[in-house]
Amino acid sequence: MIIKYKKSRIRYNLIFAGLLILVGIVGFVIAFDSLFSSAWLLMGVAQLSIGYFEMKKQYLTISEQAITKNSIIPKTLKFQDILKIKRFKGVYKIETASTKMVIDKFIIENKSLLKLNEKIENLETTL
């Protein structure tokens, strides 16, 4: 099961990346040898990479045995190792003996949030 980011988050990342790249290009037109322009272009490319990564990998992947938070360095928790699940207003905190995972509910698409809530409820009954 894949828990997706909100479309608005991905769209914002891509638009922001485009703006950063545009500022960098305008800076190059004004002053070609400017370090300022290079920094804006570099930040734009980094933001574009983040947007592309989030579009392709999405937020969470839930398999039969584990939950994985997709990032540059993914974090995986096996369901059998989960000791505690804490619910707060906008987040879930899932803890094992050695690690913690924080899941931000505000950046999850509504349909995916319903699936996640169902899975969390099932996990809580088995703890």
Secondary structure as UniProt FT lines:
FT   STRAND          2..3
FT   HELIX           7..30
FT   TURN            32..33
FT   HELIX           35..57
FT   STRAND          60..62
FT   STRAND          66..69
FT   STRAND          75..78
FT   HELIX           79..81
FT   STRAND          84..87
FT   STRAND          91..95
FT   STRAND          100..104
FT   HELIX           105..107
FT   HELIX           110..126
//
